[in-house]
């Protein structure tokens, strides 16, 4: 194919086309840059608007000590008290129990799908798990109310089945698909050469998974867990419907609780804009923000610590 | 040439990937403690031959192996415990793969998998293997560092140390010198001459001179066909049995 015509076309473009080419390049670069920066802008924007509504109360007479330690949540009373400790405890307990269920289940499923499963089974499993992610949270809440509730009443012989356990099971089922798909990606990203090298040394498949793949995919797996935690902390509708919605510091997984998110969702519509009750809900929103921020920060530090070693 | 009491025997070995043939009717025997050089251009089935032996080939989608492969007369494809088989074989891949763990753990990996837990014993094994792979002096002070942080040549020697860590009966080297400088290559070649006292070595190499330096016998593979196998001097001499061998080893190929 020694056609000289082809060669010259490759070497030089006409000046006009060259200019056009450069302009397109610039446009594309700018667009991509805007996309990247916009994520930052959105995060700060959201925080700004939430905090703006909360600020007047936060700096104008809210007793922070009471907010964080008291569980007297009487925002509507003539003598209003804003003790959110029970709500915080509710959120944390549901999330914690959900993660205790979801992390082993989710990571186990990720390992199974990625390493022990082939062909058709793998494809079918992936589709079904992704389908699980597509179920709206109201439907999950409904399942909690109608199906899990009587099951828990029967199984544990409690008067009410709308409690931490119920909400945690729902949250776990909701975060598992995220963990599986991100965890599977993380495992898939581990070079096959690692698997082959370890197997060539006589490691069994389980040894390869446990000793090589999990450590190698550590960061990605941690990210998977965190996204699951994020989902669980932020989830509103299912926990609103399934945890019993009673302000209460729990001392058993069978206690009913109320979460921060559920409180905001249930009460925000009934408050007068600008009232103290309205503002304290935004304070709770900021608190929620802070919790997720701390979770992410911790994870980041953990990952860095791991890398340094 | 028929080898008495063959350590390894391939008979009528045929490997297919889908409808592509990688090895066709290869019959080959390797004597105990011999170094068998395996040469041939890219795509001639050298690596497939090694992967048949430790049964990692069957994990490749679409790969199909027929024929008979024996180690010490025992049919490799009838063995129940694949991990046990693989522990008898040390495998060094062309591109170094430091596992994402410390240098020490890299070498201690296989012994641990095999159930060695005694620290003292592990330390002895790690030092012995790193010395054998001519790496000990360079990493002695930093055994705790990540294996993946070593240079390419050092990582390759790490994989050699690893391959020796389970005291294999058979050592397979697949173009081990591809990422190593000539000086280190020569050092490892000296090591191989020493190691052959304890094991049988299959040396796949693109450097025909390396086979000439080290191998007792040399096999020439071409497009999945075993063109010829014989004493190295004969294969590299003026009159190998097949004209294609002469052309390949003397660089008149193509």
Interface residues (C-beta under 8 A of the other chain):
Chain A: X191 X193 X194 X196 X197 X198 X199 X200 X201 X202 X203 X204 X207 X211 X212 X215 X216
Chain B: X54 X56 X59 X83 X84 X85 X86 X87 X89 X91 X93 X95 X97 X99 X100 X101 X109 X110 X113 X114 X159 X162 X163 X165 X166
